[in-house]
Amino acid sequence: MGVPDQPAARFLRVSDAEREHVVGLLQRATGSGLLDLDEFTSRVDTALAARTRGELNAVLLDLPGLTHAERPAQVPAPARPPVHRPTPVVTEIDTGGEVRSMLGSVTRRGVWDVPAHLVVRSTLGSAELDFTEARIPHDVVDVELEVVAGSVELRLPAGARVEHGDLQATLSSVENHVRGRADAPDGPLFRIRGSVRAGSVEIRPPRKSRWWRR
């Protein structure tokens, strides 16, 4: 009996490292103006859901100079490839309860009014929200994240509690540095939900006070 043919390369399964590699290529394409943000988000979703090389390569076929080898070789996971950001940078803060960071960065710190429901959208951008001096008249603050290849840092006030069990993360990192139980009757409860795709979320406590400074 002869040796059965090897499966075509396009039917080979792909790993998370390969998916992340392709997301990095899509970031490069967006930075050079080949894709707009809606196309980028759609193709990232397709890449993260891809099971075979054929499905993964479909998001790159019309992008000149960007390919993913169709052979059974391991692709090392890159260390968060740098985002090449075109100009103009789109950055917007909506004080009505939505924060947007598209191809740029948003920082909110100092004294500001926190709504009961806050939506944070970050695509190829970063958002840093510092709640330590903010006015929070609510017992519960719902934070809804929609992050695609972006980063969000949430710095919570002293005594705050946090729940993030409903936050869906795909090829992403979620780090919670806040100690304390969500059911402890202390400060406000931050309920963090939504989705993070190929991005990162950090939840941090207040910065340590430098008491020796005046």
N, C-alpha and C positions, 0 to 999 in steps of 0.2 A: 504493500500500500504506500502511496506517496504521502509526503508531508503536507498537511493542509495549508492553504495559503494563509499568510498573516493578515489580520484585518487591516483594511485601508486605514491610513493614518488619521483621516478625519473622524473615524469612529472610536479612536482611542480616548479613554477617559482622561480628564484633566484634574490637576490638584489645585488646592487653594493658592499655592505659590504661583502657579501659572495664571490663575485668575487675577491675582494681585499685580503680576507683571503686566498683564494686558490693561488693567486699570491705569497703571503708570503710563502706558503708551497713549491711552485716551486723554490723560491729563496733558501730555505733551502736544497732542493734536489740538486740544482746546486752547492751549497757550499760544499756539502758532496761528490760530484763527480758522482752522479747518472745521471745527465744530462749534455750535453755539451751546449755551448752557442746557437748553432742553434736550438737544441731541446727546450731549455728554451724559446727562442723567439717565436717559433712556438706554444708552449703550452700556453704561455701568450696570444697570439692572440686568440687562441681557448677559453681560459677562459674568456677573456673580451667580446667575442661575444656570450657566452653561455646564453641561456634563461631558461633552466631547470636544475634541479639537475643532471639528467642523463648526459647531455652534459658537465656540469661542472666537474663531477666526472671522466669523460673519460680521463682527463689529469693526473689523479692520480692513475689509476687502477694498473699500473705496478710498482709503487714506494712503496717499503716496508715501513711500519710504517707511511705512510701519507694517511689520509682519511679525507673526509668531510662528516659529518653526513647527511644521507638522511632522514631528518625529518624536519617538518615545524617549525624550531626554528631559531630565529634570531642569526646571528653571528656578534658580534661587530667588527667594523672596527678597525684593529690594527693601532697603531701610527707608521707607516712606519717601519716594522720589520727590525732588523739589518741584513745586508747582510753578510753571512758567506762565505768568499772568500777563495777558495783553492789556493794552490801554484802550479806552479808559476803564479804570477800575470802578465797578458798580458796588457801592456800599450804601446801605440805607438802614436807618433806625426809625421804626414807627412806634411812637409813644402810646399808640392805642392798643398795645398788647402784643405786637409782633416785632421781632428783631430779625433783620436779614443781613447776611454777609455773602455776597456773590463776587467771587474773584477779588476779594479784598478782606479787610479786617474791621471788626466793630468792637469797641470797648465801652463798657458802661460801668462806672464806679462812682464813689462818692454818695451824695444824697440824691435819691431818686425814688419815685413812687412805683411800687411793684404791684401789678394787677394780679387778680386771683388766678387768671389763666394767661400764661405767657407762652407764645409760640416763637421758637428759634429756628430759623432756616439758614443753613450754611452749605453752599456749594462751592468747592474749590476755594474756600475762605476760612477765616477764623473768627470766633466770637468769644469774648471774655466778659463775663458778667459777674460783677462783685456786689454781693448783697449785704456786705458787712455793715455799711452805713446807710443802707436804703430804708425807706419807710415801708413797713410790711404790716398793714392793718388786718391781715387775714390769718386765721389759724392754719389754713392749708393753701399752698401755692402749687398749682398744676403747671408743670413745665413740659411742653410738647416739643420734641426735637425732630427736625427733618434735616439730616446731615448726609451729604454725599461728597466723599473725598475731602472733607473739611474737618475742622477741630473746634470743640467747644469746651471752655473751662468755666465752671460754676464755682464761685467761692462763697460759701454759705456763712451766715452770722453765727456767733457763739450760741450754743444750745440748740441749734437747728437739728432737725431730724430729716432723714431722707429715705425714700423708697424708689427703687429703680428696677424692680422685678419685671415690669411691663415694657421695659425698653428693649427693642429688638436690635441686635447688633450682628451684622454680617461682614466678615473679614475686617473687623474693627476691634478697638480696645476700649473698654470702659473701666475706669479706675476710680474707686470710691475711697477717699482718704479720711472721710468723716467718721469718727467713732461715736457710737451711741445707738440705741435701739429706736426704731421708728415708733414704738408704742410708749416710749417714755414721755410723760407729761411735762415737757420742758418748753423749748422754743417752737417756732412754726415748723410744720411738716411740709417738705418739698417732695411732691410726687412727680417723678420724672418718667416720661413715657415717650413713645414715638419710635423712630427708626434711625439707625446709623449704618451707612453702607460705605465700606472702605474709608472709614474716618476714625476719629478718636473723641472720647469724652472723659474729662477729668472733673471730679467733684472734690473740692478742697475745703478745709476749715479756714477760719480767719488767719491772717498772717500773725506771726508772733510779734507782740509789741516790743519795740526797742526802748525800754524804759530809761536807758542811760542817756538818751537824746532829749534835748529840750526843744 
